[in-house]
Amino acid sequence: MGDWFSTVSYWHLTKCLKQN
């Protein structure tokens, strides 16, 4: 579950950076 959370966090961070 830890790895999943890390992956989602990284994906969300990248998504936010792309939108800005």
MDTraj code that builds the backbone (N, CA, C; nanometers):
import mdtraj as md
import numpy as np

residues = "MET GLY ASP TRP PHE SER THR VAL SER TYR TRP HIS LEU THR LYS CYS LEU LYS GLN ASN".split()
xyz = np.array([
    [0.0844, -0.1203, 0.0000],
    [0.0000, 0.0000, 0.0000],
    [0.0884, 0.1261, 0.0000],
    [0.2019, 0.1141, 0.0664],
    [0.2941, 0.2278, 0.0708],
    [0.3407, 0.2666, -0.0691],
    [0.3765, 0.1646, -0.1502],
    [0.4241, 0.1930, -0.2856],
    [0.3136, 0.2576, -0.3681],
    [0.1898, 0.2114, -0.3486],
    [0.0773, 0.2670, -0.4247],
    [0.0590, 0.4143, -0.3911],
    [0.0659, 0.4468, -0.2628],
    [0.0490, 0.5853, -0.2200],
    [0.1588, 0.6726, -0.2792],
    [0.2818, 0.6220, -0.2797],
    [0.3945, 0.6974, -0.3342],
    [0.3737, 0.7227, -0.4834],
    [0.3265, 0.6201, -0.5541],
    [0.3042, 0.6337, -0.6984],
    [0.1964, 0.7376, -0.7262],
    [0.0874, 0.7312, -0.6524],
    [-0.0225, 0.8258, -0.6725],
    [0.0230, 0.9674, -0.6381],
    [0.1004, 0.9820, -0.5321],
    [0.1479, 1.1138, -0.4913],
    [0.2343, 1.1746, -0.6008],
    [0.3242, 1.0921, -0.6577],
    [0.4132, 1.1397, -0.7641],
    [0.3320, 1.1764, -0.8877],
    [0.2331, 1.0936, -0.9207],
    [0.1489, 1.1189, -1.0386],
    [0.0702, 1.2491, -1.0207],
    [0.0164, 1.2675, -0.8994],
    [-0.0608, 1.3879, -0.8716],
    [0.0286, 1.5111, -0.8808],
    [0.1519, 1.4991, -0.8296],
    [0.2449, 1.6117, -0.8343],
    [0.2748, 1.6486, -0.9782],
    [0.3001, 1.5479, -1.0614],
    [0.3308, 1.5725, -1.2026],
    [0.2113, 1.6365, -1.2724],
    [0.0923, 1.5893, -1.2412],
    [-0.0290, 1.6426, -1.3037],
    [-0.0450, 1.7907, -1.2703],
    [-0.0215, 1.8257, -1.1447],
    [-0.0350, 1.9650, -1.1024],
    [0.0675, 2.0517, -1.1747],
    [0.1895, 1.9999, -1.1876],
    [0.2949, 2.0768, -1.2534],
    [0.2594, 2.1007, -1.3996],
    [0.2001, 2.0020, -1.4643],
    [0.1640, 2.0160, -1.6054],
    [0.0517, 2.1186, -1.6226],
    [-0.0412, 2.1239, -1.5278],
    [-0.1529, 2.2172, -1.5393],
    [-0.1059, 2.3609, -1.5205],
    [-0.0048, 2.3805, -1.4372],
    [0.0419, 2.5174, -1.4110],
    [0.1312, 2.5660, -1.5232],
])
top = md.Topology()
chain = top.add_chain()
for i, resn in enumerate(residues, 1):
    res = top.add_residue(resn, chain, resSeq=i)
    for name in ("N", "CA", "C"):
        top.add_atom(name, md.element.get_by_symbol(name[0]), res)
traj = md.Trajectory(xyz[None], top)
